[in-house]
Structures are given as structure tokens and as C-alpha cells.
Amino acid sequence: MLAHDLNVDLHMHSTASDGVVAPADLAVRGAANGLHLMALTDHDTIDGLGQAEEAARDLGIEFLNGVEISVSWGGVTLHLVGLGFDRESLALQAGLQGVQTSRLERARAMDDSLVKHGMPSVFDHAMSYAGNPALIGRTHFARALVAEGICKGMQEVFDRYLTPNKPGYVPHEWARLRSAMDWIISAGGTPVLAHPARYKLTDTAHWALMQEFMQLGGRALEVSTGSHSLDDTRRYQRLSVELGLHASRGSDFHSPTESRCDVGLAPALPDGTSPVWAGWAH
């Protein structure tokens, strides 16, 4: 089977970070949707990989180690997906541990900010949604605010409280791009710039990001994802070809009720691109 014909999902989240489905159950969802190859890419943790891999293998799905690392660059937060690395890498483990420590500090500051603006404290409630307390983030706070009836839905929470210049948003310095790239590459993995259309960058900054990403060893862009519109997908298809980068595909699945795409149901990778998984899938 040609690489373009495979059903591949290289971006999804489990209860190990901010998803609501257990790692093993993601493989079950993928199998139901005809998935051939998957990678679990939880935010800043690799804790769920063993469970997901075992379930995937049992279901006949090929599996890649994955992670999504939070990165600060040019005043915005980026997400860098790492694929196919050795999860025993000490450098990668140490780097992720540092990011996790900073996540908990940020969560407390977010709760303080909400309280300062007249909201009730939701820290404990948000923490109850985090399978790993060290991985608590904005999504957990959003679920708590919806559950307490403060907002009607997740999008309303982000629109009113958890985005820049709104109560509850706390700027944070994540890993540097060079550091995150080094962790992935030193572990034998492939760095992928996740959902690039989501970043609010000027054309000049966008081009500078692409150049720095490639100079540091970046080899792939996430072209087809639940976070992209059709126009976004076409734009990054063209850009991947222009820059000689591989293309990746992923649902960015978090929850059956919150995500645009189920596991294995992201938009197909456009023709003319070079699939990043061509060397991994059989």
C-alpha cells in the first residue's frame, strides 16, 4: 500500500495530558476507524506511550512514540511534535520534566488571576480533570469552568478568560525552540511543527520561524489536522513542497465532544506532498 493510501494519525491526546480518553482506548477508537499507524502525542509527557503501544499492537496498528512539546518563540506559544524517538532518552526525559514543573506553577497563577477578577477558585476542580497533576493546563481549567456553570462551552471559556489579555490568562515561558528540537533529535526522533496555521504571526515572523525550524533540523510540517481549514491545508501543502519538507497528518483529538476529528479521521493528506511516515509504515 502506498504511503498516501494509509490511514495515519500522528497527533492525539490522552488522559496522560489533557485528553479524556485513556491511551489504550485511543487505539480502540483508531481501530474502529481503520487506522494503520498512530502516534500518541500528549503535551509535555511520554507517560502514556507504553499503554497506547501495547493496545495498538494488539489491534494490528503500527505505533510510533510521540510527544507534543510547548515552546516559546517570538512572543507566542508554539507546539512541536516529536515522532519516532527513543523514549528512554535521558535528555528528553529531563527536558520534559522541566516543562512539567513550570506547568504546575502556571496553573496556580492562572487560578490566582481568575480569583483576582472576581471568579471563584477552580484550581482543585481543574486538578480533578488532570490525570497527571504535573500536566495541568488551560483545557482542564476550561472544563472546570463549564462544569461549574460559569460558561456554557469550552470555546466561551477561551474567548472570555483563557486567552491573552483576558482574566485567567498567564503568559508563560516554555521551552526554547532550540532546546525542544535538541531533545527530540538527540533521542533519534523527527521534529514536526504542529498546526502551523494556528500561530498569530506576521508574514515576516512566519518566514523567520520556518527558516529557524529548518536550520535547527526540522523536517516536517503538520499539513492536515483538525485545527486547519481547507485553505490552511492547501497553504501548508504548497509550503511543504516549496521548502522541501515532509508533511504530517493528525486529528489533534482530545475528546469526543470537544474535537473536530475523531482518531483516524483527520482530513487526508493532499496529493503532491511527501508523507513523513513513508519510512515508518509497512
N, C-alpha and C positions, 0 to 999 in steps of 0.2 A: 504493500500500500504506500502511495506517495505521501510525503510529509504533509502536504496541504489537505489531504483527504482524511487525516487522523483527527479525531475529536480530542483536543488538548486543552487543559485548563491549568495555567501556571500562576494563578493568583486567587487565593481564597483564605478565609479566616475561620478559626475555630474558637472554642471556649478557652483555649490556652492564651488568647489575647482578647479581642473584642467581638468575636463571633458568638452565636448562641447554639451552634451545633457542635457536638463533640468531634474530635479529629477522626475517629473511626467512622462516624456516621456521615462525614463528608464523602468518604469513599463510597458508602452505600448510595448516597444521592447521585454521585457521579456515575456509578454502575447503572442505575436506573435510566440515566440519560445517555448511555452509550459511550462513556468516557474511555479513552485508550491510555492517556498519560496525564498524570496530575502532579502538582506540587502544592504542598501546604505552605503558605507564606504568612504566618502570623506576625503581628507587629512586634519587632524587637525581641523575639524569643524563638527558640527551637524546641521547646519543651514537648510539643505535641507531635513531633515528627515520627517517633517510634510507633505510636499507636496508629497514626494515619498510614504509615508504610505497611505495617502488618495487615491492616484491613484491606488496603489496596491490592496487595499481593494475593490475598485470599480470594479476591473478587476478579482477578485477572487483569488488573490495571497496573501499568508501569508507574513507578513512583520516582520523583526527584525531591531531594532535600531542598527546602526553600525558606526564605525569611524576607520580611519587609522592614527595612531599617529607616527610622526617622532621621532626616538630615536637614540642617540649617544651611541655606545658601542664598546670598544676596537679599537677606531680609525676609525670605519666605521659607516655609517648610516644604521640603521635597520628600518623596518616598522612593527608596532604592530597593528593588527586589534582587535578591541573590538566589541563584539556582545552581544545583548540581555540585554543591560543596561538600567537604568532609565535615560532618557535624561534631567530630571530636577535636577540631582545631581549637587550640587554647587561645589563640589571638582573637578568633571570632567570639568565643565564649566570653572572654574578658571584656571585649568591646560592648557586647550586648548587655552584660551585667551593669556596666556604667550607664547605659541609656535607661535601663530599668530603674536604677536608683533615682535618676533625675525625674522619671515619670511620676513617682510617688510624691516627690517634693512639689511638682507642678500641680498635682491633684489637690493637695491641701491648699495651695494658693488659690486655685480656682474656686474652691468652696468658700474661702475667706472673702473673695471678691463678690460672690453671689450674696453672701450674708451682708456685706457692706452696702449692697444696693437694695436691701430690704427683703431679700429672699430667705426662706428657711434653710438651715444647713441640710444638705442632702449627701454629705460625704459618706456616711455609713450605708445609706441606701444604694448609692452608686457603687460602693465597695462590694455590696452583696451580689452585684452583677458580674464582678470580675473574678473569674476562676482563679487567676493568679493576681494577688493584690499588687504585685510589683508592676503589673501591666495595665493598671487602671488608666483610663483616658477619657476624652470628651464623649465618646459614644456611651460609656457607662453612665456618665452624668446625664446625658440626654435621655436615656431610658428611665432613669430615676425621676427626672422632671416630668416626663409623660405619665409615669405610673402614679405620681402624686397629684396629677390633675392640673399642674401648673401650665402645661402646654398640651395641645391636642395631638401632636405628632412630632416625629423626630426633626423634620425639616423646620418646623416652627421653633424648636429649641435652638437650632443652629442660627436661624435668622435673627432671633431676639437676644440670645445670650452668649453663644459659644464661638463667635467669630470675631475677628479683630475690631476693636473699638466698641465692643458690646460688653455689658456686665457678664462676668464669668469667664471671659477670655483672658488668658495669661500668656504673654509672649514667653517663648522658651528657646534656649539654645540647645539644639540637639547635636548629634554627631556632625563633624565636618565631612563634606563630601569625600575628600581625600582619605580620611580615616575609614569611612564605611566601605569605600572601594577597596582599600588595602585589606580589610578584614575578609571580604569575600574572595578576592583574588588570591590572597595567601592561603586560603582554605581550598583552593582549586576550583572555585566557583565562577560563574558568569554574572556580572552585574547588568541589570536591566533597569532603565529609567521607567518607573511606573506612571501610568496615566498622565502623560506629559501635558495634555490639554487642560488639566485642572489648575495648573500653576498660573497665577496672575503676574505675568512678566511682560515687560516691554519687548518689542521685536529685537532690540539690541541685547537686552539681558537674556532673552531666549537663545539667541545665537551664541552668546558667550557661554551659556550653560552647556549647549551641545558641544562646543569646542573643548571645554574643560572636561566634560564627561568622557569624550573620546581620548583626550590626551592622558587621562588617568587610567585608561584601559577599558572603558565602556564599549560594549559591542552590540547592544540591542536596545530597542525601544519597544514599549508596550503599545502596540498599534490598535488591536481590537480588545476592548474592555467594556464592562458595564458602565464605566464612568465617561465613555466617549459617545458623542453623537456620530451620525453617519459622516458629517462633514469633517469632524475631528479624525475619524478613522482614515478617511481619504487623504487628509493633510499629512498625517504621520506615515501613511503608506508611501506617499511621494518623498517625504523627507528621509525615510529609512533607505530608500533606493538611492536618493541623491548623495547621502553621506556614506553609503556602503555599510549600513548597519543591519543586523538581523532584526526580525520582527517577532514580537511575542503576543500571546493571546491569554486572557484570563477574565473570569467573571467578576472578580473582586467581591465574591459572595461573603456576606456577613450573617444574614438572617432571611428566612423565607418571607418575612413581612417587610423587611427594610431594603432589600437589594433588588436591583433591576433585573439581574440574571441569576438563575439557579446554577449550581455547579454543572459545568459542561455545556452550558447554553449561551456562552458569550457569542457575540457576532463572529462570523467566520473571518479568518484572515484573508485579506484581499489577494487576488492573483498578482503576481509580479513581485511579491515580497519574498525574502529569504527566511523561512521559519527558524527560530532559534533552537527549536527542538529537533532539527533534522539529524543531528549527530547523536541524539539520545534515544529516540524512539525506534522500535524494531517492528 
